[in-house]
């Protein structure tokens, strides 16, 4: 029984070794064929370079007037002498060169667009800054109502709300309610008064309003 097992193992090892030999033989043959193909391709490229060198030499020997007439014939003869792999290689080189030129054009266009946007934003910002002081001057000089002083509170405690009322002037008039929402409660639990000194149409007036009253300046005419 042991002898049969040994024979089977030897047979199996022999088959494995034979398979490896066949695989290595095919692999070596494939590499050999690939190497031969590469050598043929190198020879064709060498022949192509030689043809191009001869054509350039002959072109240099031709008079200037014959260069244009012979250029198309030279190109057609050169292309026809090339093999298919060499033709594909030259075609790929030409396409790569064209892509590089297109990329340069696109990058230049992008740079021009970016500079145009920056210039447009700069002009818009300059116009906005130039128009802002003009609008401020117009608002400051257009109003005929001017709040000179405004005091809100009691005899014991009060606050100055002059600037607060100036900011509430709209269209040469002031309309507001006297309450603690203007600038807080100066004295809790006490009734406050608002004393306003203002100028309208070049004339100075002084009015006093009780807490909760409606302030309308200049006073609206009574019917």
Secondary structure, DSSP 8 states (H G I E B T S, - for coil): -HHHHHHHHHHHHHHHHHHHHHHHHHHHHHHHHHHHHHHHHHHHHHHHHHHHHHHHHHHHHS-GGGHHHHHHHHHHHHHHHS-HHHHHHHHHHHHHHHHHHHHHHHHHHHHHHHHHHHHHHHHHHHHHHHHHHHHHHHHHHH--EEEEEEEEE-SS-EEE-HHHHHTT-BTTBEEEE-STTTT--SSTTS--EEEEEEEETTEEEEEEEETT-EEEES-----
